[in-house]
Amino acid sequence: MPVKRILIVDNDVLIQEAVKATLQMTTEWHIVTASSGSHGLIQAESEQPDAILLDLMMPEMDGMSTFRAMQANPAIQTIPVILLTGKAGANDSLYYQSLGLKGAIAKPFNPFDLANEIAQILDWEI
């Protein structure tokens, strides 16, 4: 089975590094990062990841604007996107899914559960 590739799009470098370190310790996934929505769009197109973890609250181009731009780009529109957000209650998750997102993971996240949460949302085996 090929190694999964995950793109993390978050303007907070500490969050990027925490997610990257957590996933690298618990999986064999290849992790790529981007620190803005516009950089995330470029990385998504060039890297063609298996999934994208997208911060909702970012300056300049927020997570929803980034997601809409991804959906408008045929080269990346089928890549599953999971929000990483401080606003991920049960009702919020249903709303995000209705927009075409695969789901949402709340910040702060439990590092020991993060890979399992991603795998569960995407129906992946770890």
Sequence and secondary structure as in RCSB ss.txt:
>XXXX:A:sequence
MPVKRILIVDNDVLIQEAVKATLQMTTEWHIVTASSGSHGLIQAESEQPDAILLDLMMPEMDGMSTFRAMQANPA
IQTIPVILLTGKAGANDSLYYQSLGLKGAIAKPFNPFDLANEIAQILDWEI
>XXXX:A:secstr
    EEEEE S HHHHHHHHHHHHHH   EEEEESSHHHHHHHHHHH  SEEEEES  SSS HHHHHHHHHT TT
TTTS EEEEES   HHHHHHHHHTT  EEEESS  TTTHHHHHHHHHT   
